[in-house]
Amino acid sequence: MTQLHTLVAYVPRTHTHAVLAAIGDAGAGRIGNYSHCSFVTAGTGRFTPRAGATPFLGDLDRPTEVAEDRIECVVEAAVLDAVVLALRAAHPYEEPALMSWPVDGWPRE
């Protein structure tokens, strides 16, 4: 059985479709006979770029708010690294906010 992980990433709304396509093409969101499965929730991202940052949006030392989407999907452990690389390549931020964790109790026997 394949170990699954949940992957969550926050993406500016202007880049949601590009990131979803990239991670889906890399193997994220495979459930049975379906691919590119995900769930997207709208929200507001907040951050303050500090010295040394080269922000896609916002100015150094000024708080910034951005319309972002929270992308969630499952990823097989075997392709997790490739999916994260694809996410980073498609994401406009120099430091994308993302996280993953194993799906507890999966796979079921």
C-alpha positions in Angstrom: 0.0 0.0 0.0 1.1 3.6 -0.7 1.6 6.1 2.1 -0.3 9.3 1.5 0.5 12.8 2.6 -1.6 15.9 2.8 0.0 18.9 1.1 -1.1 22.4 1.9 0.2 25.5 0.1 -0.8 29.2 0.1 -0.8 30.8 -3.4 -1.7 34.3 -4.6 -5.0 33.9 -6.4 -3.4 35.0 -9.7 -1.2 31.9 -9.7 -3.6 29.3 -8.3 -4.4 27.5 -11.6 -0.7 27.4 -12.6 0.3 25.9 -9.3 -2.6 23.4 -9.4 -1.6 22.3 -12.9 2.1 22.0 -12.0 1.6 19.9 -8.9 -1.1 17.7 -10.5 1.2 17.0 -13.5 3.9 16.0 -11.0 1.5 13.5 -9.4 -0.4 15.3 -6.6 -4.1 14.7 -6.2 -4.3 11.1 -7.5 -7.3 9.4 -6.0 -8.3 6.1 -7.6 -9.0 6.7 -11.3 -8.9 10.5 -10.8 -5.9 12.9 -11.1 -5.4 16.6 -10.2 -7.8 16.4 -7.2 -7.6 19.3 -4.8 -9.6 21.6 -2.5 -9.1 25.4 -2.6 -10.2 27.9 0.0 -10.0 31.7 -0.4 -8.4 33.8 2.2 -6.0 36.6 3.0 -2.2 36.1 3.3 -0.2 38.6 5.5 3.6 39.0 5.6 6.3 41.7 6.0 9.3 41.4 3.7 12.6 42.0 5.7 16.1 43.0 4.6 17.5 40.5 2.0 14.0 39.6 0.7 13.0 40.2 -2.9 9.3 40.0 -2.6 7.0 39.3 -5.5 4.5 41.6 -3.9 4.9 44.3 -1.2 7.7 46.5 0.0 10.5 45.9 2.5 9.5 46.4 6.1 5.9 47.1 5.2 3.1 44.7 6.1 1.4 43.3 3.0 -2.0 41.6 2.6 -2.7 39.5 -0.5 -5.7 37.6 -1.8 -4.5 34.0 -1.6 -5.9 30.5 -2.0 -5.1 27.6 0.3 -4.6 24.6 -1.8 -5.0 21.1 -0.3 -4.4 17.8 -1.9 -3.1 14.3 -1.2 0.2 13.2 -2.5 1.8 9.7 -2.6 5.0 9.7 -0.5 7.0 8.4 -3.5 6.3 11.6 -5.5 6.1 14.2 -2.7 9.6 15.6 -3.4 8.8 16.0 -7.1 5.5 17.7 -6.3 7.2 20.1 -3.9 9.8 21.0 -6.6 7.0 21.5 -9.1 5.1 23.7 -6.6 8.2 25.8 -6.0 8.9 26.2 -9.7 5.3 27.4 -10.4 4.9 29.6 -7.3 5.8 33.3 -7.7 7.0 33.8 -4.1 10.7 33.2 -3.3 9.6 31.4 -0.1 6.2 29.8 -0.6 4.3 28.8 2.6 3.7 25.1 2.4 3.5 22.1 4.7 2.8 18.4 4.5 2.1 15.6 6.8 1.3 11.9 6.6 -2.3 10.9 6.5 -2.8 9.1 9.8 -4.1 5.6 9.5 -3.6 5.4 5.7 -3.4 3.1 3.9 -6.2 1.0 5.3 -5.9 -2.8 4.9 
